[in-house]
Amino acid sequence: MRAERFDEPLAQRLADARHAPRDGEIVLYWLGQAGFVIDTAQARLLIDPYLSDTLARKYQGTRFPHTRMMPAPIAPHEFDRVDRVLCTHRHTDHMDPGTLQPLAERFPALRFVVPEASLDEALRRTGAGLDRLISVDAGQRVPVLDDCVVTPIASAHETLDIDEDGRHPWLGYVIEVHGVRLYHSGDCVPYPQLHERVRQARVDVALLPVNGRDAIRGGNGVPGNFTLDEAVELARAAHIPAMIAHHHGLFDFNTLAPETIDARIAREAGALSIHRAQTGCAWRIGPSTRTDG
């Protein structure tokens, strides 16, 4: 995985054919919080895009006003193409009506991959019809585009929950494109079976939240995520060669300082390559060369 810095606006970068992925290559861009662009030569996917101020309007005047620390790097109407949007769960910074509805209107053929346990909420938040939703649950293997398969893994946010029908409301996704496997955990904390489930997926790159959790946030309805050390431990235990640390830098009450992440990166030794999610950076991933089982 190779990181490239750039200065132009993300919309300009995505529309410029000179920077397009080559055949068999994946290019990642961070959208802030847990959001990413997954670009290939054939298709463009977004996962958990939060590109609005929905939460700032909802929580204005409260203890946690959800004021942005960073602007959205792109607006929904600035995308020249989106083929699929994946949402890991129903929380607004992952399933945002202020982002999803404009995208659904701009791209009539766009479909959304959502947890089956939150299908009704996804219908409301996307504003799209049922025929445009691809509902999934943990343990399935679901083709979502040509040469793109999604395998959901249950997440614990902060608890490992199931609904009355045995479905999981919090999901992570293993996204297999061109033989490369990306794992986006959604919002998650460690639980006993997670390392082995992810290891069995033979992941090439993990996209993991690192904002942690504490009693103050939890007591005010803000469930947390992996600490940075827990995310690194998961990547190592699951034999993942590279990870990108995200879910930081958007809300001041729910973040991790970039220098803390950079210091952890600087002292990392061994086979794991750690990157801090940041705007103005593209990560190019070539075909998988994994040979382990």
N, C-alpha and C positions, 0 to 999 in steps of 0.2 A: 504494500500500500504506500503510495507516494503522495505527499501533501504539496499543493501548489497555492501560493498566495496570489491574489488579484485585487485590483483597485476599482474596477468599474462596477456599476450597480449590478446586482444579481440578475435582474430582468434582462439587462443587456448581455451579460455573460451567457445566460441560458439560450438566448436567441442567436448567438454568434456561432456559426457553423465551425469556425476555427477551433473552438473549445469543446465541440461535441465529442461524446465518447466514441471510440473506435469499436469496430465489431469485436464482441467478446469482452469488452471493458465496461466497468461500472464507475460512475462518478457520483460522489456524495457531496451535498452542500447542507450546511446547518441553517435552519430557519429560526433558531432560538428555542428555548425550553427543550421539549422532546422532539421537535419537528425536524425532518430531513427531506431533502429532495434525493431521490434515487434515480439517476439518469442512465439510460442505456442508449445504444444506437437505434433501438427499435421502439422504446417506450419510456415514459416518464411516470414515476410513482411519487406520491407524497405520503409521508407517515406522520400522523399527529401534528398537522400544521395549526399553529395558533398565530394568526396574522392580523388580529383586530384588537380592540380595546373592550371587548365584551365584559371581561372580568373587572376592569377598572370602573365601568359603569355600574355593574352589579354591586360592588363592594365599596363604592365611594362613601367616605365618611365613617367607615368601620375601622377596627383595630388594624386589619390587614387590607389596605385599600387597593392592592394589586396594581399599583402604578408601575408602568414599564420602566425598567432601567436601561433598556436598549430598544430602538425602534425596530419594527418589523423590517427585515431586509428586502421584502418584496410584498406588494399588495396582491390580493387574489386576481384583480383584473389585469395585472401586468404579466401573468403567465401567458406564453404563446401556445402552450400545450400542456395538458395533464391527462393521463390515461386512466389512472387508478389513484384513489386516496384510501389509505389504511388508517383506521382508528383503533387504538388498543383498548380503550374503555371510554366510559361516558362522561368523565370529568371534562369541564369546559376547556381547559388548556390542552386537551387531547381530542375533543370532539366539539369544536367551536362553531356554533351556527353563524357567527360573524365572518367566518372563513369558508365554511362548507357550502352555505347557501349561495354566495356569489360564485363559487367555483361550479356548482351544479347548474346555475343559470348560464354561465359563460360557455360551458362545455356540455351540451346536451347528451353526448354519448358517454360522459364520465360515469363510472360506477364506484361504489364505496364498499370497502371490506370492513365489516363491523362485527362485534361480538353478538352472537345470537341471543345471549341473555339480555342485551340492551337494544334489541331490534326496534321496539316501539320508540325509544328515545332517539335512536338514529334516524327514524323516519321524520320525527319532528325537527331534529337539528340540521339535517341535510336539506330538508324541503324537497327531497327526491322521492319518486314513487318506489314501491316495493321491488319493481323489476330492475331498479338500478342499485339495489343493495345486495351484496354477497355476504350472507351471514355465516359465521364460522364459530367453532368451539374447539377447546383443547383436544388434542389427539387426532384431529382430522388432517388431511393433506389435500389442499384445495387449489387447483389451477385457477389463476385469476387473469392471466394473459398468456399468449403464446410464449413458451420458454420462461414462464414465471409461475412458481408454485409457492403457496404460503402454508406453513405448518404452525398452527398456534400451540403455544405452551402456556399452561396456567401460571399466572402471577399472583403474588400475595401483596395486597395494597391496603394496610399493613397485614391484613389477615388473608388466608387462603379460603375464599368464599365460593360457595355454589348456591344456585337458586333452587326453588322447589322442584324444578325439572332436572336438576343435576348439571346445570350449565354454569360456566365460569364467567363472571362479569369482568374480571381483570385478566387480560391476556398479554402475552408477548408473542412476537411473530418471528419465525425463521423464514426468511425470504430468499428463495433460491432463484437466481437469475444467471444464465450462462454458466451454470455449474458452480457459481460462487454463492456461498451461504452467509447471509447477514442475519444477526440476531438482535432484534430490538425488544427489550424486555418490557416495554411500557413502564408503568410505575410498579416497583417491586421491591421487596425486602427478601433476604435469604429465607429459604425453608428447606426441610431435609432432603427432598427429592430433586431440587432444582439443579444442582451441579451435574447430576447424572443425566437428567433429561437433556440438558444443554450439551453435555459432552457427546451423547449419542447422536446429536444432530450434526456433529462435525462442522462446527461453525468456523468461518474464516475471519470475520470481523464482528465484534460485539459493540452495540450502541447502548450504553448503560448510564442510567441516572446516578448522580453522585451527591445530591443535595442532603442526604441523610434524614434524620428524624429526631424529634425530642418531645418531651412532655408538653411544652408550651404550644408547639404547633399542633400536636395530636389532640390536646385538650381544647383547642379552638377549631376543630374540624378540618385540620390540614394533615391528612395522612402522609407519611414520609416514604423514603426510598433507601436504597443502599447508601451506606457511607462510601467514601472513596476507597477505603481499604477493603470493604466488602465487595465492591465491584471488581477490584483487582483480583481478589481471592477467587471470585467466581470465574473470571477469565482464565486464570491459571489452572484452577481445578478442572475446568472444562476443556483444557488444552487448546485455547483460542489464541492464535498468533498476534492479533491486534485488537485494540478496543479504542473507542472514542467516548470520552467522558462528557456527558451532557446534563441537561436539567439544572442549569445554573445561569446566573446573570440576567434573569428576567424580573424577578420580584425580590425586593430586598430582605423580606422575612423568610425566604425559602431558597437560599442560594449557597454557594461555596465560593470563596475568593479565588480568582484565577491564579494568584501566586501560590496558593496552597496546592492546587492541582499541578502547577508547573514544578513545584518543589518535589512532589511525589514522582512525577515523570523523571526528574533529573536523577533521583536515586534508585530508579528501577533497574534491576539487573536481571539478565536471563533472556528467555526467548520472547517474552511479551513486549510488544510495541504499544505504548500508550500515547494517545493524542487528546488534547483538550479541544472540545468543540468551540469553534469561533467563526464569526462571519468573515467574509473575505478570504475564505480558504476552501479549496476543493481537494477532495481525496480521490485519487485514481486507483482503482483496484483491477488488476489483470486477472486472467483465468486462474482458478484455484490450482495449486500445486500440492495440496494435501495428499499424503499417502497413508496417514494413520487411520486406524479404525475407531 
